[in-house]
Amino acid sequence: TCCSSDLPYVGCTTGTLNGVTFPTCSGRSAVYIDPNIKDPYSMTWSFAIQYQLFRNTLVELSYDGSASAGDIESPNENVLPNNYDAGNNTLLATVAGNGQVYRPMVNFGTVSYMTNVSHSSYNSGTVHVQKRLANNLSYDSFFTYSKSLDDSGVGVIDLNPQLYKGPSAFDRRYHFASNFSYNLPVGKGKKFLNVDGPLNAIFGGYNLVWQYDTYSGNPV
């Protein structure tokens, strides 16, 4: 038998399995570190091709990639095997209703194992069109298609980390940014109202600027 005065830690309770009552402590947690844990590392690579499309217009095609390996995660080790009594719906329903007594370490809730288990990658292609200032007009535009994948958030130690792999929380597949600038041909030395004095001070020296930046949303 077990009563509240027998509980080894404050905040513990009791559970019963196969007619035996014993202390359980789902509110307690622990973390232990892989003694062979290593520093994660990352790699980057890129290349670009430029072509002069017109006299003052440059087109650039570029690729950028990166990856990190050995990222550190802390999955929970205090869980039943993923295939525990698979197909036995009656037992699985019992476990779901009273899971603490079925944990390998009933005196703990989460037991995290900090180790190198995660990986991430990023790949992108960009089209860049740039026009230097000529005939009062300049612009600079980018379109990027990218994909970021990772398996961060690995939650259970006995599951293949690849099962967690998917789009990163910050993955945004499409990104377009552009800016245009046009110097108005008005004022001293310009095509229209080529005068000095007050008229030039009032109407000369203006330019129009347009900026645009849009991208697809975060993954659902």
C-alpha positions, -999 to 999 in steps of 0.1 A, spaced: 0 0 0 10 36 -5 -3 67 11 5 104 8 30 103 37 50 77 18 56 99 -12 93 106 -17 90 141 -32 68 171 -28 43 173 -56 42 136 -63 10 115 -64 2 78 -67 -7 55 -95 -20 19 -97 -10 -7 -122 -20 -44 -121 -34 -39 -85 -2 -23 -72 -2 13 -60 31 32 -61 44 68 -62 44 87 -95 59 121 -101 48 135 -135 57 170 -125 94 162 -121 118 165 -151 155 158 -157 180 165 -184 211 145 -191 238 152 -218 253 128 -242 289 124 -230 300 123 -267 281 154 -277 299 175 -303 297 211 -315 273 215 -345 288 228 -377 274 246 -407 284 250 -444 275 276 -470 280 277 -508 270 299 -536 276 309 -572 264 336 -596 263 344 -633 260 380 -646 251 392 -681 249 427 -694 214 427 -711 215 463 -723 239 491 -720 229 501 -685 211 469 -674 226 439 -657 210 405 -651 224 382 -624 213 346 -617 226 333 -584 223 303 -561 228 302 -524 228 271 -502 236 263 -466 233 234 -442 239 226 -406 247 192 -391 247 178 -356 223 204 -343 215 198 -307 180 187 -296 167 174 -263 141 147 -271 121 130 -243 134 96 -235 108 88 -208 81 74 -232 68 41 -243 82 26 -276 63 39 -306 51 4 -314 40 -5 -279 10 -29 -281 2 -16 -316 -32 -28 -326 -44 -34 -290 -69 -5 -289 -82 -14 -254 -47 -12 -238 -38 19 -258 -70 36 -245 -59 26 -209 -25 40 -215 -39 73 -229 -60 77 -198 -33 69 -172 0 73 -191 22 81 -161 22 46 -146 33 32 -180 64 54 -184 98 36 -180 106 60 -151 74 67 -133 90 91 -109 97 115 -137 76 132 -163 100 144 -190 135 130 -192 154 149 -219 185 136 -236 206 163 -251 225 151 -281 233 158 -318 202 147 -336 190 174 -359 199 187 -394 188 217 -415 193 229 -451 185 260 -471 186 264 -509 176 294 -530 178 308 -565 176 345 -572 170 365 -604 184 401 -600 178 428 -626 196 461 -621 195 493 -642 220 520 -635 208 556 -637 202 566 -673 176 588 -689 165 598 -653 155 562 -645 171 535 -623 157 503 -607 168 473 -588 147 441 -586 151 407 -570 130 376 -572 140 346 -549 126 311 -548 139 293 -517 132 263 -495 143 258 -459 140 224 -442 148 212 -407 139 185 -382 141 207 -352 118 200 -323 125 163 -322 103 152 -294 107 115 -288 141 97 -287 129 64 -303 115 81 -335 137 86 -365 145 124 -366 137 123 -403 100 119 -394 101 155 -379 117 169 -411 97 195 -429 96 232 -438 112 255 -413 90 278 -392 106 307 -410 104 292 -445 91 316 -471 91 301 -506 87 333 -527 102 367 -522 100 397 -546 116 431 -538 120 460 -561 127 498 -561 124 523 -589 137 559 -590 128 585 -616 143 620 -616 116 643 -629 129 663 -659 118 696 -645 140 725 -634 174 740 -642 193 719 -668 163 697 -674 139 693 -703 111 713 -688 111 746 -670 148 750 -676 152 782 -655 169 794 -624 155 813 -595 123 808 -575 106 786 -601 136 762 -601 136 762 -563 99 754 -561 95 729 -590 130 716 -597 150 687 -583 122 662 -575 123 625 -581 98 597 -577 107 567 -557 87 534 -556 96 505 -533 78 471 -532 85 441 -510 63 410 -509 68 373 -499 47 343 -494 35 334 -459 50 311 -433 42 274 -437 10 262 -421 
